[in-house]
């Protein structure tokens, strides 16, 4: 019954080198002396690219995503607590801050300092000994990247509160795509020219934000994000499945996100128009080399558009598949008048 | 064993609470038993607490909302407990409550939690102490022992009831059933962490496989549960088990609810949504096939402005 799925999962874990559970619990131990020694040494001062990885605990991820989603279309922010480990920053917990999100507020943290201090104090009493190690905020619907304001806030943080990390979560895209959209970033200091880095995973940015993204995207780099959980967590999550499968089956990703999908398609249409006007201009272009060059840019623009359209469609088709499966399971029972074969037609997969 | 409760309240528990409690417990346990490789010098005070090292009990508060007869538990935070005097640190509780009220203004304290095997007598003191905040607090107990043969969640929820025992009205714990409630975002992140799915996009094929595998496992669970029910009913029919009318009523009401939706309006809406998705797919196909290098190569080859008198007739 459940045996085959556990075997499949164990094989997958083995193939992907997930460390065995018992040793991963020692990550929860907070070693005060080692941490303060690390703080004194400041190895990050010499190398702006020092921290390369982030490990987020299951609890922190859950809290951040739930908080981000509860904000709806308003940006929220909060702080993360944790420690460092060589070139990795470990996030153990996160908590929300009582500030209303507006992108224009640079010093949102000034309001919340009192809250943060009180919260950290009470936490230390209750046995959570880690320090604040970063901040997170949400970009509902427009992707995981740092805006201009975010970059300047993070630069300030990295000057005075090292080691500090910035995390961005997109709850709308998480729900729509069915996987967690999260990014972890650290900024470079002013004027530092980073060596060319490999292209990060492509994500679509809506037109009204694309300028902000483009201007600042070279001033920070993203870190690899991995997750960890304790042995008790894994055990509980395994058992949770015995009650959870109902929610998985009954979830309807299509219902909550109609607004967002319509917005995406509108955005795509605008991008198409822009690309079209570019193409029209390039027809009157002068010498061949320059027009060729411009054509290349539009080419990549057009490929981006096709990629976006495929992504939107894939998500929609997935949602529709769930709906159709549920319909077949629960609706096409006895009535032969409503032919069940109509609703069980699954259309072919869109390949990008 | 505590008897079943009869208060008629339905309880909904969010997975965040479970992960919270588990994290609290793991932290306290690891801090008490430092891993041997890390430290030998610090924590010399451990020697006197040998028996607490194995299974420290942790305590905390659960918060949420109660609407009518439904109690929904959303979140939790830790509490300080003094085992010598058996009292909770009151000022700490109030401070934490204030902080959480600022961020989650809708939630209020619904009860408390602890870890252990079974509800104990001393727990009743804590329960009574919380009664001035909430007249009928709930007690969530998590059993942290990892037992791989277990098939069910080791979380029990207790309520307090007034029973007359030996002529004296006393409060005792009575356990209630609960359901796991979740929002979409929570479900996705729990899924993500539980199965450690590949975090990048992957190709469309892996995304499709992941999505369908999830649904497939859920359907397998559904079918196994139905099999159990049908075997039980068959045994009842044969006469192996005494007939239980309440169960039969429930099963028949369940069956009568199928098909789940049969109205005209539902069919219309469903077909409309279906057609919308087909339209989106069609649009994407067109975009995919036309907006590619063929268009640009065509433009280069048949550019009407740089080749006057050339192939203008074609365009």
Contacts between the chains, C-beta under 8 A, distances in Angstrom:
chain1	res1	chain2	res2	distance
A	1	B	220	7.4
A	1	B	224	5.2
A	5	B	217	5.7
A	5	B	220	7.6
A	9	B	195	6.7
A	13	B	196	7.1
A	16	B	196	7.7
A	18	B	196	6.4
A	25	B	26	6.3
A	25	B	30	5.9
A	26	B	30	6.7
A	26	B	35	3.9
A	26	B	37	7.8
A	26	B	38	6.9
A	28	B	26	5.2
A	28	B	27	5.3
A	28	B	30	4.3
A	28	B	31	7.8
A	29	B	30	4.6
A	29	B	31	6.4
A	29	B	34	5.6
A	29	B	35	5.9
A	29	B	38	6.2
A	30	B	31	6.8
A	31	B	34	7.8
A	31	B	38	5.7
A	31	B	39	6.1
A	31	B	42	7.9
A	32	B	42	7.6
A	33	B	39	7.9
A	33	B	42	6.9
A	34	B	38	7.8
A	57	B	23	7.1
A	58	B	19	5.9
A	58	B	23	7.8
A	58	B	193	4.3
A	59	B	19	5.1
A	59	B	20	6.4
A	59	B	23	4.4
A	61	B	189	5.5
A	61	B	192	7.5
A	61	B	193	6.2
A	62	B	15	7.3
A	62	B	16	5.3
A	62	B	19	5.6
A	62	B	186	6.7
A	62	B	189	5.2
A	62	B	190	6.6
A	62	B	193	7.2
A	63	B	16	6.8
A	65	B	185	5.1
A	65	B	186	7.0
A	65	B	188	7.5
A	65	B	189	4.4
A	66	B	16	6.1
A	66	B	183	7.2
A	66	B	185	6.1
A	66	B	186	5.3
A	66	B	189	7.6
A	68	B	185	7.4
A	69	B	183	6.5
A	69	B	184	7.6
A	69	B	185	3.7
A	69	B	186	7.7
A	93	B	23	7.5
A	95	B	103	7.8
A	96	B	103	4.5
A	96	B	104	7.7
A	97	B	103	7.1
A	98	B	102	4.1
A	98	B	103	4.9
A	115	B	99	6.6
A	115	B	102	6.6
A	118	B	95	6.9
A	118	B	99	6.2
A	119	B	99	5.5
A	122	B	92	6.5
A	122	B	95	5.7
A	122	B	96	5.6
A	122	B	99	7.1
A	123	B	78	7.9
A	125	B	80	6.2
A	125	B	92	6.5
A	126	B	77	7.8
A	126	B	78	3.9
A	126	B	79	7.2
A	126	B	80	6.2
A	126	B	92	7.6
A	127	B	24	7.6
A	127	B	27	6.1
A	127	B	28	5.6
A	127	B	31	6.7
A	127	B	78	6.7
A	128	B	27	6.7
A	128	B	78	7.5
A	129	B	31	7.5
A	171	B	185	5.5
A	174	B	185	5.9
A	174	B	188	5.8
A	174	B	189	7.6
A	175	B	184	4.9
A	175	B	185	5.6
A	175	B	188	6.7
A	178	B	188	6.1
A	178	B	210	7.9
A	178	B	211	6.2
A	179	B	188	6.8
A	179	B	192	6.5
A	179	B	197	6.7
A	179	B	199	7.2
A	179	B	210	8.0
A	180	B	188	6.3
A	180	B	189	5.6
A	180	B	192	5.0
A	180	B	199	7.3
A	201	B	200	5.9
A	201	B	201	6.5
A	225	B	199	6.9
A	226	B	199	7.9
A	227	B	192	7.5
A	227	B	193	5.7
A	227	B	196	7.0
A	229	B	193	5.9
A	230	B	22	6.7
A	230	B	23	7.0
A	230	B	26	4.3
A	231	B	26	8.0
A	231	B	146	6.6
A	232	B	22	4.7
A	232	B	25	6.6
A	232	B	26	5.6
A	232	B	144	5.7
A	232	B	146	6.5
A	233	B	19	6.2
A	233	B	22	5.2
A	233	B	23	7.1
A	233	B	26	7.4
A	233	B	193	7.9
A	234	B	194	7.7
A	235	B	146	4.8
A	235	B	148	7.9
A	236	B	18	5.7
A	236	B	19	7.3
A	236	B	22	5.5
A	236	B	153	7.1
A	236	B	154	7.7
A	237	B	19	7.9
A	237	B	190	6.8
A	237	B	193	6.9
A	237	B	194	4.0
A	238	B	194	7.3
A	239	B	150	6.4
A	239	B	151	7.4
A	239	B	152	6.5
A	239	B	153	4.8
A	239	B	154	7.1
A	240	B	15	6.0
A	240	B	18	6.8
A	240	B	153	6.2
A	240	B	180	6.9
A	240	B	190	7.1
A	240	B	194	7.3
A	241	B	194	7.1
A	241	B	217	7.9
A	241	B	221	7.9
A	242	B	151	6.3
A	242	B	152	6.1
A	242	B	153	6.9
A	242	B	221	7.6
A	243	B	153	6.3
A	243	B	179	7.2
A	243	B	180	4.5
A	244	B	15	7.6
A	244	B	180	6.1
A	244	B	182	7.6
A	244	B	187	7.6
A	244	B	190	7.4
A	245	B	217	6.8
A	245	B	218	4.2
A	245	B	221	4.1
A	245	B	222	7.1
A	246	B	218	7.7
A	247	B	180	7.1
A	247	B	182	5.3
A	247	B	187	5.5
A	248	B	187	6.9
A	248	B	191	7.4
A	248	B	214	5.8
A	248	B	215	7.1
A	248	B	217	7.6
A	248	B	218	4.3
A	249	B	215	6.8
A	249	B	218	4.1
A	249	B	219	6.8
A	249	B	222	6.7
A	251	B	184	6.0
A	251	B	187	6.2
A	253	B	184	6.8
A	254	B	273	7.2
A	256	B	184	6.2
A	265	B	280	7.5
A	272	B	287	7.9
A	279	B	299	7.3
A	283	B	299	7.3
A	283	B	303	6.7
A	283	B	304	7.5
A	283	B	305	5.8
A	284	B	305	6.1
A	288	B	306	6.9
A	291	B	306	7.9
A	292	B	300	7.5
A	295	B	296	5.4
A	295	B	299	7.1
A	295	B	300	7.0
A	298	B	296	7.3
A	299	B	293	6.7
A	299	B	296	5.5
A	302	B	291	4.4
A	302	B	292	6.9
A	302	B	295	7.3
A	302	B	296	7.8
A	303	B	291	7.8
A	303	B	292	7.3
A	305	B	287	6.7
A	305	B	291	6.0
A	306	B	287	5.5
A	306	B	288	5.2
A	306	B	291	5.2
A	306	B	292	6.8
A	309	B	283	7.0
A	309	B	284	4.4
A	309	B	287	4.7
A	309	B	288	7.0
A	310	B	204	7.5
A	310	B	284	5.9
A	310	B	288	6.6
A	312	B	280	6.9
A	312	B	284	7.2
A	313	B	280	5.4
A	313	B	281	5.4
A	313	B	283	8.0
A	313	B	284	4.1
A	314	B	204	5.7
A	314	B	207	6.7
A	314	B	208	7.9
A	316	B	277	5.1
A	316	B	280	5.4
A	316	B	281	7.8
A	317	B	277	6.4
A	317	B	281	6.6
A	318	B	207	7.6
A	318	B	208	7.2
A	318	B	211	5.0
A	319	B	277	7.9
A	320	B	273	7.4
A	320	B	274	6.7
A	320	B	277	4.5
A	321	B	211	7.4
A	321	B	212	7.5
A	321	B	215	7.9
A	322	B	211	8.0
A	322	B	215	6.3
A	323	B	270	7.4
A	323	B	273	7.3
A	324	B	274	7.8
A	325	B	215	6.2
A	325	B	219	7.7
A	327	B	270	6.8
A	329	B	219	7.4
A	329	B	222	8.0
A	330	B	258	6.1
A	330	B	259	6.3
A	330	B	260	4.2
A	330	B	261	7.8
A	331	B	259	4.4
A	331	B	260	5.9
A	331	B	261	6.0
A	331	B	262	7.1
A	332	B	259	7.0
A	333	B	258	5.1
A	333	B	259	4.5
A	334	B	259	7.7
A	335	B	259	7.3
A	335	B	262	7.7
A	338	B	267	7.7
A	343	B	270	7.7
A	347	B	278	6.7
A	347	B	281	6.5
A	349	B	204	6.8
A	349	B	205	7.9
A	349	B	208	6.2
A	350	B	204	7.3
A	350	B	281	6.0
A	350	B	284	5.9
A	350	B	285	7.1
A	350	B	288	7.8
A	351	B	204	6.0
A	352	B	204	6.0
A	352	B	288	7.5
